[in-house]
Amino acid sequence: MASFVRKVPTASGATAVQVVHKHGRAVVGIDHVGSAHDDVQLAVLMQVAAKRLRPGQGVLDLDGAGAGARPRVVGTRCEVLWDVLTSTYARLGFDELGDAGFRAMVLARLVEPTSKAEVIRVLDQIGAPGVSLRTLFRSLGRAQARDYRALLASACLAHSARLAGKAALIMYDCTTLHFTNELEDDLRKVGMSKEHRVDPQVQIGLLVDPAGFPLEVHLFDGAKAETTTLIPVLKAFQARHGITDMVVVADAGMLSAGNLNAIEDAGFAFIVGSRIVKAPYDLAEHFERHGNYFTDGQILESARIMGTGAGARSRRVVYQWRFKREQRDQKTINAQITKAEKVADGSRPLRRDRFVKISGAAKAVDWAVVERARQLAGLKGYVTNLPATTMDGAAIIDAYHDLWHVEQSFRMTKSDLAARPIFHHEREAIEAHITVVFAALAIARDLQERSGMSIKRLIQALQPLLSVTIDIQGHQITAEPTITTETRTILNKLTQSTGY
């Protein structure tokens, strides 16, 4: 008796896989293995059927594949994910760079942030077109020599304008990125760190549009004061695009009379947060009439002379009192009083404590300072050169609160895109690294905006969708992935939300 595997087309359009047993010319038995509706199912059923045969027996392929066929998986690709990434790269206009190596580094960083040397492994794992390590490092060199960042910045501004029209607001903030190398140089320096790190670092200044989409990024040495980073970034943005009639929004770290004058002289309007560390004299009338009483959300306005001499200018100041902010401030004040009392009784060493008064060798709680702090609890100030006829107080405050988009972009840069720590040593390589991260951030923000999910979740959802290449006796077929309802929803959002 002989046995073999055969494929038979069914009336429903499927392909039935059977193990047939014959004695002479007579069929004495048929084992139905299953019916396949696509190439992947067919390949699996053929393998199952082949295992039922004794070793060395053949396969009868009625569709012409021939006897002895054994399907083999010869390749897999995350084709859906790669198509989404490359189409977004092109959508933002980044293809104009014409640099496959640079594109590979940017897109690989979105899939798995890692070193430049590991980009090849990441591309291989997802079945993307490969590039050599030499090509990658040449692309890093070209990124600086051909000023890729300028081309990317122009493309980003054009994309932002296509989506939302000409932006009236731009947001600015800066952060630090640290290095693993402990040695300092002219760029990598130990400076003020919000995370209290003592590693060499660099300062990164970032401009974004009101939705958080990046427009400009600049690199400064690690010891540079935050207040001195804003003007160079604005001047570069102005020179690159010829734009002046915009409103710059920045946090209180950028507040200085010199900064505000320079922003205004460049033709920009501004909204800058103001730290209130002592009772504003321009609110004296309110305190005299109403004491410390405010209603939740109450807005007060006044004017203040900022700067001295020829640089003195009158500035509009908007104040707002919030009940929740007052609760938070009072809690902070109480904690600081506790620390000051411990310093006063000697149970805690003196550090940079806010409410400690030193008189000779004696230490005590400065209750006058405590009272002033309680008087200001719940108040927040905003300085602007915009007249009330252009933006009222509520609009000024709302615009300032959009700064969280910059902070979100920085968090994405540091976590999802792993921009830190930096392993490069030469300034040109560091600048090129920042350019790669800038491009990846733009793609991530666009994908997040269109899909409604974080870039990390998006990658995790699309990466398992594998296109499988199967070889059967030298003939290769490609099996497409099964698209789930969840992934179909994501892809529909990305397809429909073209924006322009």
DOVO-888387 format. One record per residue (C-alpha): residue number from 1; chain; z, x, y. Coordinates in steps of 0.1 Angstrom, whole numbers, plus 2048, in hexadecimal, padded with zeros to 3 digits. Each point is the difference from the previous one (the first is absolute). Layout:
BEGIN
REC:NUM:A:Z:X:Y
...
END
This chain:
BEGIN
REC:1:A:800:800:800
REC:2:A:7F7:80C:823
REC:3:A:811:7F8:821
REC:4:A:7F4:805:823
REC:5:A:807:7F4:824
REC:6:A:7E7:7EA:812
REC:7:A:7FD:7F0:822
REC:8:A:7F2:7DC:802
REC:9:A:7F9:7ED:820
REC:10:A:811:7DE:802
REC:11:A:7F5:7DF:80F
REC:12:A:819:804:81C
REC:13:A:7F0:821:80B
REC:14:A:81B:816:7F1
REC:15:A:7FC:81B:7E6
REC:16:A:812:7FB:7DF
REC:17:A:80B:81F:7EE
REC:18:A:803:7FD:7DA
REC:19:A:807:815:7E1
REC:20:A:7E6:7F5:7E6
REC:21:A:805:806:7DA
REC:22:A:7E0:7FF:7EA
REC:23:A:7FB:803:7DB
REC:24:A:7DC:809:7FB
REC:25:A:7ED:7E9:817
REC:26:A:81A:7E5:800
REC:27:A:81B:7FD:81B
REC:28:A:821:7FB:7EE
REC:29:A:817:800:81E
REC:30:A:801:801:826
REC:31:A:81F:80B:814
REC:32:A:7FD:7F3:824
REC:33:A:811:81A:817
REC:34:A:7FB:7EE:820
REC:35:A:7E8:7F6:81C
REC:36:A:7FA:816:81F
REC:37:A:7F7:7F3:822
REC:38:A:7FB:821:811
REC:39:A:7FA:825:7F8
REC:40:A:824:80A:7FF
REC:41:A:809:7E5:7E7
REC:42:A:7E2:808:7EB
REC:43:A:809:825:7FE
REC:44:A:824:7F8:7F6
REC:45:A:7F5:7E7:7E5
REC:46:A:7E7:81A:7F2
REC:47:A:81C:81A:7FD
REC:48:A:816:7E7:7EE
REC:49:A:7E4:7F6:7E9
REC:50:A:7F8:825:7F9
REC:51:A:824:806:7F5
REC:52:A:7FC:7E6:7E5
REC:53:A:7E4:813:7EF
REC:54:A:805:81D:7E9
REC:55:A:7F9:822:810
REC:56:A:7DC:809:7FF
REC:57:A:7F2:7DD:7FF
REC:58:A:7E7:7F5:81A
REC:59:A:7FE:7E6:81B
REC:60:A:7E3:7E8:801
REC:61:A:7F7:7F9:824
REC:62:A:7E9:7E2:802
REC:63:A:7FB:806:825
REC:64:A:7F0:822:7FA
REC:65:A:81D:818:806
REC:66:A:7FB:80E:7DD
REC:67:A:817:807:7E3
REC:68:A:81F:816:804
REC:69:A:806:7F7:825
REC:70:A:823:808:80C
REC:71:A:808:7F6:824
REC:72:A:812:81B:814
REC:73:A:810:7FF:822
REC:74:A:7F0:81D:813
REC:75:A:80D:7F9:823
REC:76:A:815:7EA:817
REC:77:A:7FF:7FA:825
REC:78:A:815:7ED:819
REC:79:A:7E0:7F4:80F
REC:80:A:80F:7E1:812
REC:81:A:81A:816:811
REC:82:A:7E7:81B:809
REC:83:A:7E7:7E6:80E
REC:84:A:81B:7F1:816
REC:85:A:80B:822:80E
REC:86:A:7DD:80D:806
REC:87:A:7F4:7E0:810
REC:88:A:81E:800:818
REC:89:A:7F9:825:808
REC:90:A:7DD:7F6:809
REC:91:A:80B:7E0:812
REC:92:A:815:815:818
REC:93:A:7E2:816:808
REC:94:A:80E:81F:7EF
REC:95:A:7E1:805:7EB
REC:96:A:7F0:80E:81F
REC:97:A:812:821:7F9
REC:98:A:7E9:805:7E2
REC:99:A:81A:814:7EE
REC:100:A:807:7F7:7DB
REC:101:A:81C:819:7FD
REC:102:A:813:7F1:81E
REC:103:A:7FB:7DD:7F3
REC:104:A:80D:80A:7DE
REC:105:A:820:80E:810
REC:106:A:806:7E1:815
REC:107:A:7FA:7E7:7E4
REC:108:A:813:814:7E6
REC:109:A:81E:800:818
REC:110:A:800:7DA:7FF
REC:111:A:800:7FF:7DA
REC:112:A:81A:81C:7FB
REC:113:A:80C:816:81D
REC:114:A:801:823:7F3
REC:115:A:7F4:823:808
REC:116:A:7DC:809:808
REC:117:A:7FE:812:7DF
REC:118:A:80A:7E1:7ED
REC:119:A:7E5:7EA:810
REC:120:A:7E8:80A:7E4
REC:121:A:819:7F3:7E6
REC:122:A:805:7DF:812
REC:123:A:7DA:7FA:803
REC:124:A:7FB:808:7DB
REC:125:A:81C:7E8:7F6
REC:126:A:7EF:7E3:812
REC:127:A:7DD:80A:7F6
REC:128:A:7F4:807:824
REC:129:A:7E5:819:808
REC:130:A:80F:823:7FC
REC:131:A:800:81C:819
REC:132:A:809:824:7FC
REC:133:A:81F:810:810
REC:134:A:7E9:817:813
REC:135:A:7EF:7E1:80F
REC:136:A:822:7F2:80B
REC:137:A:80B:81F:812
REC:138:A:7DE:803:811
REC:139:A:804:7DC:80C
REC:140:A:822:808:80F
REC:141:A:7EF:81C:813
REC:142:A:7E4:7E9:80C
REC:143:A:81A:7E6:80B
REC:144:A:80C:819:81A
REC:145:A:7DF:811:809
REC:146:A:7EE:7DF:805
REC:147:A:81E:7ED:80F
REC:148:A:800:7E4:7E7
REC:149:A:81F:7F2:810
REC:150:A:7EC:7F8:820
REC:151:A:7E5:7EE:7EC
REC:152:A:81B:7ED:7EC
REC:153:A:812:7F6:821
REC:154:A:7E0:7F2:80F
REC:155:A:7F9:7ED:7E0
REC:156:A:823:7F2:800
REC:157:A:7FE:7F4:824
REC:158:A:7DE:7F0:7F9
REC:159:A:80E:7EE:7E1
REC:160:A:81F:7F4:813
REC:161:A:7E9:7F2:81C
REC:162:A:7EA:7EF:7E7
REC:163:A:81D:7EE:7F0
REC:164:A:815:7F6:81F
REC:165:A:7EA:808:81E
REC:166:A:809:819:81A
REC:167:A:825:808:7FC
REC:168:A:817:7FA:81E
REC:169:A:81D:812:7F0
REC:170:A:805:821:7ED
REC:171:A:820:80A:7F0
REC:172:A:80E:824:7FF
REC:173:A:81B:811:7EC
REC:174:A:806:822:7F0
REC:175:A:811:80C:7E1
REC:176:A:806:821:7ED
REC:177:A:7F2:80E:7E0
REC:178:A:813:81C:7EF
REC:179:A:7F5:81E:7EB
REC:180:A:80D:810:7E0
REC:181:A:7FC:823:80F
REC:182:A:820:80B:813
REC:183:A:7ED:818:816
REC:184:A:7F8:7F6:824
REC:185:A:7E1:809:814
REC:186:A:7F0:7F3:820
REC:187:A:7FA:7DE:7F1
REC:188:A:819:7FB:7E5
REC:189:A:822:800:811
REC:190:A:823:7F2:7FB
REC:191:A:805:7E4:819
REC:192:A:810:7DF:806
REC:193:A:7FF:7EC:7E0
REC:194:A:809:7DB:7FC
REC:195:A:808:808:7DC
REC:196:A:816:81E:80A
REC:197:A:7EA:818:7EC
REC:198:A:801:826:807
REC:199:A:7DE:807:7F1
REC:200:A:7E3:80C:817
REC:201:A:7EC:7E1:80C
REC:202:A:7E4:7F4:815
REC:203:A:7FE:7E3:818
REC:204:A:7E6:7E5:7FA
REC:205:A:7F6:7E8:81D
REC:206:A:7EE:7E0:7F5
REC:207:A:7EE:7E5:814
REC:208:A:7F9:7DF:7F0
REC:209:A:7F2:7DE:80A
REC:210:A:816:7E1:802
REC:211:A:7FA:7FA:7DA
REC:212:A:80B:823:7F7
REC:213:A:7DD:80E:7F9
REC:214:A:7FF:825:809
REC:215:A:7EC:80C:81E
REC:216:A:80B:823:807
REC:217:A:816:81B:7F0
REC:218:A:80B:821:80E
REC:219:A:814:81E:7F3
REC:220:A:81B:812:814
REC:221:A:818:81C:7F8
REC:222:A:821:7F5:7F0
REC:223:A:816:809:81E
REC:224:A:7EC:7ED:81A
REC:225:A:814:7E4:811
REC:226:A:7F4:7DD:7F8
REC:227:A:7FC:7F8:825
REC:228:A:7E6:81B:805
REC:229:A:7E9:7F4:7E4
REC:230:A:7F5:7DF:810
REC:231:A:7EB:80D:81D
REC:232:A:7EA:818:7EB
REC:233:A:7F8:7E5:7E7
REC:234:A:7F7:7E7:81C
REC:235:A:7EA:819:812
REC:236:A:7EE:808:7E0
REC:237:A:7FB:7DB:7F9
REC:238:A:7F3:7FB:823
REC:239:A:7E8:81E:7FF
REC:240:A:7F3:7F6:7DD
REC:241:A:7F9:7DB:809
REC:242:A:7FF:7FF:826
REC:243:A:81B:7E5:800
REC:244:A:81B:7FC:81A
REC:245:A:806:7DA:805
REC:246:A:818:7FC:7E3
REC:247:A:826:7FA:7FD
REC:248:A:813:81B:7ED
REC:249:A:81F:7F4:7ED
REC:250:A:81A:81B:7F7
REC:251:A:825:801:7F6
REC:252:A:81D:80D:815
REC:253:A:7FA:824:7F4
REC:254:A:7E2:801:817
REC:255:A:813:7F4:81F
REC:256:A:800:81A:81C
REC:257:A:7F6:7FC:824
REC:258:A:7E6:81C:7FC
REC:259:A:7F1:7F0:7E1
REC:260:A:7FD:7DE:811
REC:261:A:7F0:80F:81F
REC:262:A:7E7:814:7EB
REC:263:A:7F7:7E1:7EC
REC:264:A:7FA:7EC:820
REC:265:A:7EC:81C:810
REC:266:A:7E9:800:7E2
REC:267:A:7F8:7DC:806
REC:268:A:815:7F1:7E4
REC:269:A:81A:7E4:803
REC:270:A:820:805:7EB
REC:271:A:81C:7EE:7EF
REC:272:A:81C:818:7F6
REC:273:A:822:7F8:7F1
REC:274:A:81F:80A:814
REC:275:A:821:80A:7F1
REC:276:A:81C:7F1:814
REC:277:A:81D:818:7FF
REC:278:A:812:7F5:820
REC:279:A:802:7DF:813
REC:280:A:7DF:7FD:813
REC:281:A:807:7FE:825
REC:282:A:7E3:7E8:804
REC:283:A:813:7E6:7EB
REC:284:A:820:803:814
REC:285:A:7FA:7DE:810
REC:286:A:7FE:7EF:7DE
REC:287:A:821:811:7F5
REC:288:A:811:7F6:820
REC:289:A:7F6:7DB:7FD
REC:290:A:800:7FB:7DA
REC:291:A:815:81D:7F2
REC:292:A:7F4:809:7DD
REC:293:A:7F2:7DD:7F9
REC:294:A:7DC:7FD:7F4
REC:295:A:7ED:7E6:7ED
REC:296:A:7EE:80A:7E0
REC:297:A:7DD:80D:809
REC:298:A:807:800:825
REC:299:A:7E8:816:814
REC:300:A:809:811:821
REC:301:A:7E9:814:816
REC:302:A:805:81A:81B
REC:303:A:7F1:81F:810
REC:304:A:80C:824:7FE
REC:305:A:7F7:820:811
REC:306:A:7F9:81A:7E6
REC:307:A:7FA:825:807
REC:308:A:809:814:81E
REC:309:A:7EF:80E:81F
REC:310:A:7DA:7FB:800
REC:311:A:801:7F4:7DC
REC:312:A:817:7E3:808
REC:313:A:7F0:7DE:7F8
REC:314:A:80C:7DC:7FE
REC:315:A:7FE:7F2:7DD
REC:316:A:803:7DD:7F3
REC:317:A:81C:7FD:7E6
REC:318:A:803:7E2:7E8
REC:319:A:822:7FA:7EE
REC:320:A:807:7E9:7E3
REC:321:A:821:7F7:7F0
REC:322:A:801:7F5:7DB
REC:323:A:81E:7F3:7ED
REC:324:A:7F7:812:7E0
REC:325:A:7FB:821:813
REC:326:A:822:7FB:810
REC:327:A:810:7FB:7DE
REC:328:A:7F0:820:7F3
REC:329:A:809:814:81F
REC:330:A:824:7F4:7FF
REC:331:A:802:80B:7DB
REC:332:A:7F3:822:809
REC:333:A:818:803:81D
REC:334:A:81E:7F8:7E9
REC:335:A:7F5:81A:7E7
REC:336:A:7FD:81A:81C
REC:337:A:823:7F7:80D
REC:338:A:80E:806:7DE
REC:339:A:7F1:822:7FF
REC:340:A:80D:808:823
REC:341:A:823:7F5:7F7
REC:342:A:7FF:817:7E1
REC:343:A:7F5:81D:816
REC:344:A:81C:7F8:819
REC:345:A:81C:800:7E4
REC:346:A:7F1:820:7F1
REC:347:A:7F6:7F0:7DE
REC:348:A:7DB:807:807
REC:349:A:7EF:81E:810
REC:350:A:7EE:7FB:821
REC:351:A:7DA:7FC:7FC
REC:352:A:7E8:7EF:817
REC:353:A:817:7E2:804
REC:354:A:7F7:7E6:81B
REC:355:A:822:7F3:80B
REC:356:A:815:820:800
REC:357:A:80F:80D:821
REC:358:A:80B:824:801
REC:359:A:81A:80C:819
REC:360:A:809:824:7FA
REC:361:A:80C:802:7DC
REC:362:A:807:7DA:7FE
REC:363:A:7E8:7E7:7F1
REC:364:A:801:7DB:806
REC:365:A:7EB:7E0:7FE
REC:366:A:7ED:7FB:821
REC:367:A:807:7DA:803
REC:368:A:7ED:7FE:821
REC:369:A:7E0:80B:7EE
REC:370:A:808:7E7:7E4
REC:371:A:802:7E4:819
REC:372:A:7DF:809:810
REC:373:A:7F0:801:7DE
REC:374:A:80E:7DE:7F7
REC:375:A:7F2:7F2:821
REC:376:A:7DD:80B:7F6
REC:377:A:801:7F5:7DB
REC:378:A:7E2:7EA:7F8
REC:379:A:7EB:80C:81E
REC:380:A:7DE:812:7FC
REC:381:A:7EA:80D:81C
REC:382:A:7DB:804:804
REC:383:A:7EF:813:81C
REC:384:A:7DC:7F8:80A
REC:385:A:7E8:803:81D
REC:386:A:7EF:7DF:7F8
REC:387:A:806:7E5:81A
REC:388:A:810:7DF:7F6
REC:389:A:7DF:7EE:808
REC:390:A:7EF:814:7E4
REC:391:A:81B:7FE:7E6
REC:392:A:821:7ED:803
REC:393:A:821:80D:7F2
REC:394:A:7FC:7EF:7DE
REC:395:A:7DD:80E:7FB
REC:396:A:80D:823:809
REC:397:A:81B:7FD:7E5
REC:398:A:7E8:7F2:7E6
REC:399:A:7E7:81D:806
REC:400:A:81C:81A:7FC
REC:401:A:80B:7F0:7DF
REC:402:A:7DE:807:7F1
REC:403:A:80A:824:7FF
REC:404:A:80C:7FA:7DC
REC:405:A:7DC:803:7F6
REC:406:A:800:825:809
REC:407:A:821:805:7EC
REC:408:A:7F0:7EE:7E3
REC:409:A:7E2:817:801
REC:410:A:817:81E:801
REC:411:A:813:7F3:7E1
REC:412:A:7DE:7FB:7EE
REC:413:A:7F6:823:80A
REC:414:A:820:810:7F3
REC:415:A:805:7EA:7E0
REC:416:A:7E0:7F0:7F3
REC:417:A:7EA:81D:80C
REC:418:A:81A:81B:7FB
REC:419:A:7F6:814:81F
REC:420:A:820:814:7FC
REC:421:A:80B:81A:7F7
REC:422:A:7E2:815:80B
REC:423:A:7F7:81D:7EA
REC:424:A:7E5:810:816
REC:425:A:808:81F:815
REC:426:A:7E3:805:818
REC:427:A:7FD:7EA:81F
REC:428:A:7DC:7F7:7F8
REC:429:A:809:7F5:7DD
REC:430:A:81E:7EB:80D
REC:431:A:7E9:7F0:81A
REC:432:A:7E7:7F8:7E4
REC:433:A:81C:7F1:7EB
REC:434:A:80A:7E9:81D
REC:435:A:7DC:7F6:804
REC:436:A:7FE:7F6:7DB
REC:437:A:820:7EC:803
REC:438:A:7F3:7EF:820
REC:439:A:7E1:7F4:7EE
REC:440:A:814:7F4:7E2
REC:441:A:818:7ED:817
REC:442:A:7E3:7EE:811
REC:443:A:7F2:7F5:7DE
REC:444:A:823:7F6:7F4
REC:445:A:806:7EB:81F
REC:446:A:7DE:7EF:7FE
REC:447:A:805:7F7:7DB
REC:448:A:823:7F4:806
REC:449:A:7F5:7EA:81C
REC:450:A:7E4:7F0:7EC
REC:451:A:812:7FC:7DF
REC:452:A:822:7F7:80D
REC:453:A:812:818:7E9
REC:454:A:80C:824:802
REC:455:A:7E8:81C:7F8
REC:456:A:817:80A:7E3
REC:457:A:7FF:7DE:7F0
REC:458:A:7DB:7FE:806
REC:459:A:7F9:820:7ED
REC:460:A:817:7F6:7E4
REC:461:A:7ED:7DE:7FD
REC:462:A:7DD:80F:7FF
REC:463:A:804:821:7ED
REC:464:A:804:7F0:7DE
REC:465:A:7DE:7EF:803
REC:466:A:7EC:818:7EA
REC:467:A:7DB:800:7FA
REC:468:A:7FB:80E:7DD
REC:469:A:7E1:813:7F4
REC:470:A:7FA:7FC:7DB
REC:471:A:7E8:814:7EB
REC:472:A:7F1:7F1:7E0
REC:473:A:7E8:817:7EE
REC:474:A:7F5:811:821
REC:475:A:7FC:7DF:813
REC:476:A:819:7FC:81C
REC:477:A:80C:7DF:80D
REC:478:A:819:7F9:81C
REC:479:A:81B:7E6:7FC
REC:480:A:80D:7F1:820
REC:481:A:825:7F9:805
REC:482:A:80F:7DE:7FD
REC:483:A:809:7F4:823
REC:484:A:821:7ED:801
REC:485:A:808:7E4:818
REC:486:A:816:817:814
REC:487:A:7E6:81B:804
REC:488:A:7E4:7E7:807
REC:489:A:815:7F3:81D
REC:490:A:804:823:80D
REC:491:A:7DB:808:7FD
REC:492:A:7F7:7DF:811
REC:493:A:816:808:81D
REC:494:A:7F1:822:804
REC:495:A:7DD:7F2:7FE
REC:496:A:805:7E3:817
REC:497:A:816:811:81A
REC:498:A:7E3:816:80D
REC:499:A:80C:7FB:824
REC:500:A:7DD:806:80E
END
